[in-house]
Amino acid sequence: MRCWTRSALIAVLGTLWGLPASADGGELTDMVEIMREEGVIDDSQYSQMRSKAERRDAETHWWERLTFSGDMRMRYESFVYDKDVQGNSRANRGRARYRARLRLEADINDHIDAVVRLTTGRDSRSTNQTLGRGADFDPDEIFFDRAYLVVTPLKGGALPGGESGYFGVEIGRMSNPFFWSKKVSPDYLLWDHDIGLEGIQMKTSWDAANAIQLFLRGGYYEIQEVSRGSDPGLIGAQIGANVRAADKVKVGGRVTYFGFNNVSSSFLERGVSLSGGSLISCPGFVPGADNPALDCSIGANATSAAGNTEMLPGGGPPFGLTDDSHVHVIEGSVYVALDFIEDWPITAFGNVSSNLSAQNLGHGEQDLAWLVGVQTGDKKKFVNAGFVYEEIEADAFPSQFIDSDITDGRTNRKGLSFWLARQILENTDLKFEALYGEELETASPLFDKSTRDARRWRMRGDVQVKF
């Protein structure tokens, strides 16, 4: 009996001092209670050991504080081109692509979470990897497209002095906070959804009344670190509201400001054509020329953007995008969601924006962008279907950030999108989409960079799984 008592005591002490607590919790405290009842430990030992056991039972394994998630998308898309205004006729093409993303979220403590995400892709505006892109089955690239900390002053992100709402600060490379959710709108107009913003941002929301939720977003983001000179940066600020206007009617609106500061000729040129970036290897590329699509190895500063207007031949800057070292853009958006028909909710939405810093280079200020659309249905019950039409003038926004789907990431374009989406199995979606684009203005040479291959249909089918 004495040997059993000594062995049990050693086992419990080893558990308390050296082993992680159980995921179920409470086991160590129960063991101490049993040992006291059996007389293995006396009252003086019991008090100390129970206190330590309770602390250990409250702890969790380190891996229990990690959450993994991700998705994989397989896509086939085809392009059908019409002759552009310059007389070019690009060959039609088809390609198969995939996208794989893995996200890890770590619960550090009551006030800090860490988030990282690995993804496929070649640049910040596309996380797709084309099958057969490299020679002889070359391996594909992966990179971190999200890496940030979430800091909440109060536990759970609660607002100080409030019973409802959220307040948090994010630092690092984060998702763009200025979008509607996909249930409201695809939000195609200005920003490509794959682009991660780098800097610090604040997100908060609170209930102003039973049927009104207000939200506020804001941040400062570093566009490019410059060793000699001022860094181009972005200030973003957004305020908006979601309102339950009636039992089956919900409306929302927002106003957003984007302020680009310390913009240089290099930054502006990246919005005109590839010549603003550093190309590691690109045979046949001519800086400043309207280059065809080339299979180039693109440096960190290069971009597939085009469309912003620049200087006319024989003259120097200014660029049409701005008349000083800043770009000031105001954007507004509204939506109306109707749930009158069961299983077929309808949401109509619209966006409009203006570049307040755009200047006239001879064809009027190219400062406006707008979008309208509607979607209906539930992909889990029947199907989700939608339609979007948009126009974005040449200098409405820096084109290196423009969404790459409808307008190929170029300004001075108009386009539309139709889609059908259906959940075919648990965590498995099927989607078909058709997108058409073409140029807005054609005057040469002011709009040459955006008119090449502008007239095209893109048809694609996706299978996406989430895990």
Secondary structure, 3 states (H helix, E strand, C coil): CHHHHHHHHHHHHHHHHHCCCCCCCCHHHHHHHHHHHCCCCCHHHHHHHHHHHHHHHHCCCHHHHEEEEEEEEEEEEEEEECCCCCCCCCCCEEEEEEEEEEEEEEECCCCEEEEEEEEECCECCECCEECCCCCCCCCCCEEEEEEEEEECCCHHHCCCCCCCCEEEEEEEEEECCCCCCCCCCCCCCCCCCCCEEEEEEEEEEEEEECCEEEEEEEEEEECCCCCCCCCCEEEEEEEEEEEEEECCEEEEEEEEEEEEECCCHHHHHHCCCHHHCCEEECCCCCCCCCCCCCCCEECCCCCCCECCCCCCCCCCCCCCCCCCCCEEEEEEEEEEEECCCCCCCEEEEEEEEEECCCCCCCCCCCCEEEEEEEEECCCCCCCEEEEEEEEECCCCCCHHHCCCCCCCCECCEEEEEEEEEEEEECCEEEEEEEEEEEECCCCCCCCHHHHCCCCEEEEEEEEEEEC
